[in-house]
Amino acid sequence: LCSTLSLLLELAPWGRHIAFEPIARKAVSLQKKFPEVDVRAVALANVTGKVTFSENLSRPGFSGLRAPTDVKDRVREVEVQGDRLDSVLKPGYRVDFLKVDVEGAELKVLQGAAETLKRDRPAILFESGPGGAEKLGLSRRDLFSYLHDEQGYSIYFVKEYLAGAGPMDVEAFDAGHKYPFRAFNYLAIDAKRSTAAAESDARGGT
């Protein structure tokens, strides 16, 4: 999270930034390190209320709303406040970019942001790794379907989007999770916006 915040502050220094960190002491530490960021001690999901969060003390990057998969890891389960992004944002707050990396619970976070996605159509950079969603009883195909079919987003490999390539279908998304892995992070762009950009490029930018 620190590296992501540092990069966002470098690229968009005049923007408004909100970060969500479920562990209270870590939220306090982040706020001290990034005073210009609004840090919330909340676990984003698709529900509001107390949730159980597994803090991985051996590998902090693998903490999340699921039980640990490696018995060698030291894990501490804590009760934290869960909430929906739609509920915690102040009225009138517009979201332009959303970064989601929650160890398999990405679908839950995005479901809790349904109103925000429909209203603001932010670009979404999200993680999706092999087995992550499945450990929570979720499905990566459901994640793709939610973004693509319900929310009207096009999904891309980040490098291919930057190279001007077109979006992927669900089969390509599924294949990207299998060895040799093509990606662990994906980009979702409003389908209407990406179509308009492609048509502009086809006309030579006019």
C-alpha positions in Angstrom: 0.0 0.0 0.0 2.9 2.4 0.8 4.4 2.0 -2.7 1.0 2.5 -4.3 0.2 5.7 -2.3 3.7 7.1 -3.1 3.2 6.5 -6.8 -0.3 8.0 -6.8 0.8 11.1 -4.9 3.7 11.5 -7.4 1.4 11.1 -10.5 -1.6 13.1 -9.1 -0.3 15.4 -6.4 -3.4 17.7 -6.6 -5.9 14.9 -6.4 -7.8 13.7 -3.4 -6.7 10.3 -2.1 -8.4 7.8 0.2 -6.8 4.7 1.4 -8.4 1.8 3.3 -6.4 -0.2 5.9 -8.4 -2.6 8.1 -5.8 -2.9 10.9 -6.1 0.2 13.1 -2.5 0.5 14.1 -1.4 0.3 10.5 -4.0 2.9 9.5 -2.5 5.2 12.1 1.0 4.6 10.8 -0.1 5.2 7.2 -1.7 8.5 8.2 1.5 9.7 9.8 3.5 8.7 6.8 1.0 10.2 4.3 -0.7 13.2 6.0 -2.1 14.3 2.7 -4.1 11.0 2.3 -7.4 10.3 4.0 -6.7 6.9 5.6 -9.7 4.9 6.9 -9.4 2.0 9.2 -12.0 0.0 7.3 -12.1 -3.3 5.4 -14.0 -2.6 2.2 -16.5 -5.3 1.2 -20.1 -5.7 0.2 -21.5 -5.6 3.7 -21.5 -3.1 6.6 -20.6 -4.3 10.1 -17.9 -6.3 11.9 -15.9 -8.8 9.9 -13.1 -11.2 10.7 -9.8 -10.2 9.2 -6.8 -12.5 9.1 -3.6 -10.5 9.6 -0.7 -12.5 8.3 2.2 -11.6 10.6 4.7 -13.7 8.5 3.7 -12.2 5.1 1.7 -9.1 5.7 0.9 -8.8 2.0 -1.2 -11.9 2.3 -3.5 -10.6 5.0 -7.2 -10.5 4.1 -10.8 -11.6 4.6 -9.8 -15.3 4.3 -8.1 -17.9 6.4 -4.4 -18.5 5.8 -3.4 -21.2 3.3 0.2 -21.8 4.6 0.3 -23.4 8.0 3.8 -22.0 8.5 2.5 -18.5 8.6 1.8 -16.8 11.9 -1.7 -15.3 11.7 -3.7 -13.2 14.0 -7.5 -13.0 13.5 -9.0 -9.7 14.5 -12.5 -8.2 14.3 -12.5 -5.1 12.2 -15.1 -2.7 10.8 -16.3 -3.7 7.3 -18.2 -1.3 5.0 -19.2 -0.6 1.4 -17.4 2.0 -0.6 -20.8 3.4 -1.6 -21.5 4.0 2.1 -18.3 5.6 3.2 -17.8 8.2 0.4 -19.3 11.6 1.1 -22.0 12.9 -1.3 -20.4 14.6 -4.3 -17.1 12.8 -4.0 -16.1 11.7 -7.5 -13.9 8.6 -8.0 -11.7 8.7 -11.1 -9.3 5.8 -10.3 -9.8 2.8 -8.1 -7.0 0.4 -7.0 -8.2 -2.9 -5.5 -5.8 -5.5 -4.1 -7.5 -7.6 -1.4 -6.2 -11.1 -1.8 -9.2 -12.7 -3.5 -12.0 -10.5 -2.2 -12.0 -8.1 -5.2 -15.5 -9.1 -6.2 -16.9 -8.2 -2.8 -15.2 -4.8 -2.8 -16.5 -4.0 -6.3 -20.0 -5.2 -5.4 -19.9 -2.8 -2.5 -19.0 0.0 -4.9 -21.8 -0.7 -7.4 -23.4 2.8 -7.2 -20.0 4.5 -7.4 -19.0 2.5 -10.6 -22.3 3.3 -12.3 -22.1 7.0 -11.3 -18.4 7.9 -11.8 -17.1 5.2 -14.2 -13.6 5.2 -12.7 -10.7 3.3 -14.2 -10.1 0.2 -12.1 -6.8 -1.5 -11.5 -7.5 -4.8 -9.7 -5.6 -7.9 -8.7 -6.8 -11.3 -9.6 -4.4 -14.2 -9.0 -4.8 -18.0 -9.3 -6.9 -19.5 -6.5 -7.4 -16.2 -4.7 -11.1 -15.7 -5.2 -11.8 -19.5 -4.9 -10.4 -19.6 -1.4 -13.3 -17.3 -0.4 -15.9 -19.3 -2.3 -15.9 -16.8 -5.1 -15.0 -17.2 -8.8 -12.8 -15.2 -11.1 -15.4 -15.7 -13.9 -18.0 -14.1 -11.6 -15.6 -11.2 -11.1 -15.2 -10.8 -14.9 -19.0 -11.1 -15.4 -19.8 -8.5 -12.7 -17.5 -5.9 -14.3 -18.1 -6.7 -17.9 -21.8 -7.8 -18.0 -23.3 -5.9 -15.0 -21.2 -2.8 -14.9 -20.3 -2.4 -18.6 -16.6 -2.4 -18.3 -14.0 -3.7 -20.8 -11.1 -5.7 -19.2 -7.5 -5.5 -20.4 -4.1 -6.8 -19.7 -2.3 -3.6 -18.6 0.6 -3.9 -21.0 -1.8 -4.6 -23.9 -4.0 -1.6 -23.1 -1.0 0.7 -23.1 0.0 -0.8 -26.4 -3.4 0.0 -27.9 -4.7 -3.6 -28.0 -8.3 -4.5 -27.6 -10.1 -5.9 -24.5 -10.2 -9.5 -23.5 -13.1 -11.9 -23.2 -13.8 -14.2 -20.3 -11.8 -17.0 -21.8 -8.7 -14.9 -22.1 -9.2 -13.6 -18.6 -9.5 -17.2 -17.2 -6.4 -18.3 -19.2 -4.4 -15.4 -17.7 -4.7 -17.1 -14.3 -3.0 -20.3 -15.5 0.6 -21.1 -15.8 2.6 -19.4 -17.4 0.8 -16.5 -15.8 0.4 -13.5 -18.1 -0.7 -11.1 -15.3 -1.7 -10.7 -11.7 -3.2 -7.2 -12.2 -5.8 -6.2 -14.7 -7.4 -2.9 -15.9 -11.1 -2.2 -16.3 -12.2 0.7 -18.4 -15.7 2.0 -19.1 -16.6 0.1 -22.3 -18.2 3.2 -23.9 -15.0 5.2 -23.2 -12.7 2.6 -24.5 -14.9 2.2 -27.7 -14.8 5.9 -28.2 -11.1 6.0 -27.9 -10.6 3.2 -30.4 -12.9 4.9 -32.9 -10.9 8.1 -32.4 -7.6 6.3 -33.1 -9.2 4.7 -36.2 -10.0 8.2 -37.5 -6.5 9.4 -36.7 -7.4 11.2 -33.5 -9.8 13.6 -35.1 
